[in-house]
Amino acid sequence: MPELPEVETSRRGIEPHLVGNVIQCVEVRNSRLRWPVSAQIMALSNRPVLSVQRRAKYLLLELPEGWIIIHLGMSGSLRILLNQQPPAKHDHIDLMMADGKILRYTDPRRFGAWLWSHHLNECSVLAHLGPEPLSDQFDGEYLYTLSRHKKTAIKPWLMDNKIVVGVGNIYANEVLFVAHILPDRSVNSLTRQEAYLIVETIKQILRRSIELGGTTLKDFLQSDGKPGYFAQALFVYGKKGESCPRCGEESGAKIESIKLGQRSTFFCRQCQH
């Protein structure tokens, strides 16, 4: 699934091609996504794009009368095409731009979404979201205060969008490894120092992933068709049975894997506590 860095990479990739450009028309070849494509989107014509923003894992295309809200789901991707190319089987939506470019949405699993909202504060999918992880609002004291009475495991708690948005499974594994914290510890066991360390590590890892263009594992491609490279920098995710990169092969410490919140969780029991 594309995570926050992949979505931010997509935003940065499509922004210069859309902002100031005009949507001539929208071609929807398959409207049956996670939710049906909004009728307002299918009827758009001759509408300028004012901005391309992101909230959590949602891309927000601002038009004069409202917003196109895009979620990439499990396997969705966006590409900018410089000229007409015949659509493939899973190319479901095209935004046809006035300068001849096309924003093409591809989604083999059709679990993404294209929604319309006149006002973002009235959009149900954006309600109740926590702070952005790279914002000043998300700091160590905020995380420590929320952690005081929670007995759940740390890793799924960090993945709760009501706590902080955009820390998906891959990055939660990596953050807790770098911070030396076991993912199955209870949230209320965190010290203030550990809460501050987790926040700083989240910011560092997400910024690094954005710089590298996002993590390409199976499905994600940038808007120009090039893959992201953060997968090459992963420490523990998907590396069950391999030697711990911090403890070293000589130590005999191996990366373990368990299920937490029904998600695969990777860690080293020797150097995470």
C-alpha positions as CSV (number, residue, x, y, z in Angstrom):
1,M,0.0,0.0,0.0
2,P,1.4,3.5,-0.8
3,E,2.2,5.2,2.5
4,L,2.6,8.8,3.3
5,P,6.0,9.3,1.6
6,E,4.7,7.7,-1.6
7,V,1.6,9.9,-1.5
8,E,3.7,13.0,-0.9
9,T,6.0,11.9,-3.7
10,S,3.0,11.6,-6.0
11,R,1.8,15.0,-4.9
12,R,5.1,16.6,-5.7
13,G,5.2,14.8,-9.0
14,I,1.8,15.9,-10.4
15,E,1.7,19.4,-8.9
16,P,3.7,21.2,-11.5
17,H,1.7,19.6,-14.3
18,L,-1.7,20.4,-12.8
19,V,-1.6,23.7,-10.9
20,G,-2.5,26.5,-13.3
21,N,-3.6,24.0,-15.9
22,V,-7.3,23.3,-16.8
23,I,-9.2,20.1,-16.6
24,Q,-10.9,19.8,-20.0
25,C,-12.8,16.7,-19.2
26,V,-12.7,13.5,-17.2
27,E,-12.8,10.0,-18.7
28,V,-13.9,7.3,-16.2
29,R,-13.6,3.8,-17.6
30,N,-14.5,2.1,-14.4
31,S,-16.3,4.0,-11.6
32,R,-16.5,1.0,-9.3
33,L,-13.6,1.7,-6.8
34,R,-13.8,1.4,-3.0
35,W,-16.7,3.8,-3.3
36,P,-18.2,4.8,-6.7
37,V,-16.4,7.7,-8.4
38,S,-18.4,10.9,-7.5
39,A,-20.7,12.1,-10.2
40,Q,-19.4,15.6,-9.8
41,I,-16.0,14.5,-10.8
42,M,-17.2,12.7,-13.9
43,A,-19.1,15.8,-15.0
44,L,-16.1,18.2,-14.7
45,S,-15.1,20.3,-17.7
46,N,-13.0,23.4,-18.2
47,R,-12.1,23.7,-14.6
48,P,-8.8,25.2,-13.4
49,V,-6.7,23.4,-10.8
50,L,-5.8,25.9,-8.1
51,S,-3.6,23.7,-5.9
52,V,-2.5,20.1,-5.2
53,Q,-2.3,19.3,-1.4
54,R,-2.1,16.3,0.8
55,R,-3.8,15.4,4.1
56,A,-2.7,12.1,5.6
57,K,-2.7,9.7,2.6
58,Y,-5.3,11.7,0.6
59,L,-4.4,13.8,-2.3
60,L,-6.5,17.0,-2.6
61,L,-7.0,18.7,-5.9
62,E,-8.5,22.2,-5.3
63,L,-10.9,23.5,-7.9
64,P,-12.9,26.8,-7.7
65,E,-16.0,25.1,-6.5
66,G,-14.6,22.2,-4.5
67,W,-12.1,19.5,-4.1
68,I,-11.2,16.2,-5.8
69,I,-10.1,13.8,-3.0
70,I,-8.0,10.9,-4.1
71,H,-6.9,7.9,-2.1
72,L,-4.6,5.4,-3.8
73,G,-5.9,2.4,-1.8
74,M,-3.8,-0.8,-1.9
75,S,-2.4,-0.6,-5.4
76,G,-3.3,2.7,-6.9
77,S,-0.8,5.0,-8.7
78,L,-0.9,8.3,-10.7
79,R,1.2,9.1,-13.7
80,I,1.5,12.1,-15.9
81,L,1.4,11.2,-19.6
82,L,2.7,13.7,-22.1
83,N,0.5,12.5,-25.0
84,Q,-2.3,10.1,-25.7
85,Q,-1.5,6.5,-24.8
86,P,-4.1,3.7,-25.1
87,P,-5.3,2.7,-21.6
88,A,-4.4,-0.7,-20.1
89,K,-6.8,-2.9,-18.3
90,H,-6.5,-1.3,-14.9
91,D,-6.2,2.4,-16.1
92,H,-9.6,3.5,-14.7
93,I,-9.5,7.4,-14.8
94,D,-8.0,10.1,-16.9
95,L,-8.0,13.8,-16.3
96,M,-7.6,15.4,-19.7
97,M,-5.7,18.7,-19.3
98,A,-5.9,21.7,-21.6
99,D,-2.2,21.5,-22.6
100,G,-2.6,17.9,-23.8
101,K,-1.2,16.2,-20.7
102,I,-3.1,13.4,-19.0
103,L,-3.3,12.5,-15.3
104,R,-3.9,8.7,-15.4
105,Y,-5.1,6.7,-12.4
106,T,-4.2,3.0,-12.3
107,D,-5.6,0.6,-9.7
108,P,-5.5,-3.2,-10.2
109,R,-7.4,-3.9,-6.9
110,R,-9.8,-1.0,-7.3
111,F,-9.6,-0.2,-3.5
112,G,-8.8,3.4,-4.0
113,A,-11.2,6.3,-4.1
114,W,-12.1,9.5,-6.1
115,L,-14.4,11.6,-4.1
116,W,-15.8,15.1,-4.3
117,S,-16.4,17.7,-1.5
118,H,-17.4,21.3,-1.7
119,H,-15.7,22.0,1.6
120,L,-12.9,19.9,3.2
121,N,-14.3,20.4,6.7
122,E,-17.5,18.6,5.6
123,C,-15.7,15.6,4.2
124,S,-16.2,12.5,6.4
125,V,-13.1,10.7,5.3
126,L,-10.9,13.6,6.6
127,A,-12.7,14.0,9.9
128,H,-11.1,12.8,13.1
129,L,-7.6,12.7,11.7
130,G,-4.6,13.3,14.0
131,P,-1.8,15.7,13.3
132,E,0.5,15.5,10.3
133,P,3.8,13.7,11.4
134,L,6.0,16.4,9.9
135,S,4.1,19.3,11.6
136,D,5.1,21.2,14.7
137,Q,1.8,20.0,16.3
138,F,3.2,16.5,16.4
139,D,5.9,16.6,19.1
140,G,7.2,14.5,22.0
141,E,5.1,16.0,24.7
142,Y,1.9,15.4,22.6
143,L,2.8,11.7,22.1
144,Y,3.8,11.2,25.7
145,T,0.6,12.8,27.1
146,L,-1.6,10.5,24.9
147,S,0.4,7.4,25.9
148,R,-0.3,7.6,29.7
149,H,-3.4,5.4,29.9
150,K,-3.0,3.2,26.9
151,K,-2.2,-0.5,27.4
152,T,-2.3,-1.5,23.8
153,A,0.9,-2.5,21.9
154,I,3.0,0.5,20.7
155,K,3.2,-0.4,17.0
156,P,-0.5,-0.6,16.1
157,W,-1.1,2.5,18.3
158,L,1.4,4.5,16.2
159,M,-0.5,3.4,13.1
160,D,-3.8,4.8,14.4
161,N,-4.6,7.8,12.2
162,K,-6.4,9.4,15.2
163,I,-3.0,9.6,17.0
164,V,-0.9,10.7,14.0
165,V,-1.5,10.3,10.3
166,G,0.6,8.5,7.8
167,V,2.7,6.2,9.9
168,G,1.9,2.9,8.1
169,N,3.1,-0.6,8.7
170,I,6.5,-0.3,6.9
171,Y,7.5,2.9,8.7
172,A,6.2,1.9,12.1
173,N,8.6,-1.1,11.9
174,E,11.5,1.0,10.9
175,V,10.9,3.7,13.4
176,L,10.7,1.4,16.4
177,F,13.9,-0.4,15.3
178,V,15.9,2.8,15.0
179,A,14.5,3.9,18.4
180,H,15.5,0.6,20.0
181,I,11.9,0.0,21.2
182,L,10.1,-3.4,21.0
183,P,6.8,-3.1,19.0
184,D,4.8,-5.2,21.4
185,R,5.5,-3.2,24.5
186,S,2.5,-1.5,26.1
187,V,2.0,2.2,25.1
188,N,1.9,3.3,28.8
189,S,5.4,1.9,29.4
190,L,6.9,4.7,27.2
191,T,9.1,7.1,29.0
192,R,9.0,10.8,28.1
193,Q,12.4,10.5,26.6
194,E,11.3,7.5,24.4
195,A,8.2,9.4,23.3
196,Y,10.4,12.3,22.2
197,L,12.8,9.9,20.4
198,I,9.9,8.2,18.6
199,V,8.6,11.5,17.3
200,E,12.1,12.6,16.1
201,T,12.7,9.3,14.5
202,I,9.3,9.4,12.6
203,K,10.2,12.8,11.2
204,Q,13.7,11.7,10.2
205,I,12.6,8.5,8.5
206,L,9.6,10.0,6.7
207,R,11.7,12.9,5.4
208,R,14.4,10.5,4.2
209,S,11.9,8.4,2.4
210,I,10.4,11.4,0.7
211,E,13.8,12.4,-0.4
212,L,14.4,9.0,-1.9
213,G,11.0,9.0,-3.7
214,G,9.0,6.7,-1.6
215,T,9.2,2.9,-1.1
216,T,8.6,0.7,-4.1
217,L,7.8,-2.8,-2.9
218,K,5.2,-4.1,-5.4
219,D,2.8,-1.5,-6.7
220,F,4.0,2.1,-6.3
221,L,5.4,4.1,-9.1
222,Q,6.1,7.8,-9.1
223,S,4.1,10.0,-11.4
224,D,6.9,9.9,-14.0
225,G,7.0,6.1,-13.9
226,K,10.2,5.8,-12.0
227,P,10.3,3.8,-8.8
228,G,11.1,5.0,-5.3
229,Y,14.3,3.9,-3.7
230,F,13.6,3.8,0.1
231,A,13.1,0.0,0.0
232,Q,16.9,-0.2,-0.5
233,A,17.3,1.5,2.9
234,L,15.0,-0.6,5.0
235,F,16.5,-2.1,8.2
236,V,14.0,-4.7,9.3
237,Y,10.8,-4.7,7.2
238,G,10.4,-8.0,5.3
239,K,13.7,-9.3,6.6
240,K,12.7,-12.1,8.9
241,G,15.5,-14.5,9.6
242,E,18.2,-12.1,8.4
243,S,21.0,-10.9,10.8
244,C,20.2,-7.8,12.7
245,P,21.9,-4.9,10.8
246,R,22.7,-3.2,14.1
247,C,23.8,-6.2,16.2
248,G,25.8,-7.7,13.4
249,E,26.1,-11.3,12.1
250,E,28.6,-12.3,14.8
251,S,26.0,-11.7,17.5
252,G,23.7,-14.3,16.2
253,A,20.7,-11.9,16.5
254,K,18.1,-12.4,13.9
255,I,15.2,-10.3,12.7
256,E,11.9,-11.9,14.1
257,S,8.4,-11.5,12.8
258,I,5.1,-11.6,14.7
259,K,1.6,-10.4,14.0
260,L,0.3,-7.2,15.8
261,G,-3.0,-5.9,14.9
262,Q,-3.1,-8.4,12.0
263,R,0.0,-6.8,10.4
264,S,3.4,-8.3,10.0
265,T,5.8,-6.9,12.5
266,F,9.6,-7.1,12.3
267,F,12.1,-6.5,15.1
268,C,15.3,-7.6,16.8
269,R,14.7,-8.8,20.4
270,Q,18.4,-8.3,21.3
271,C,18.7,-4.6,20.6
272,Q,15.1,-3.4,21.0
273,H,13.7,-3.2,24.5
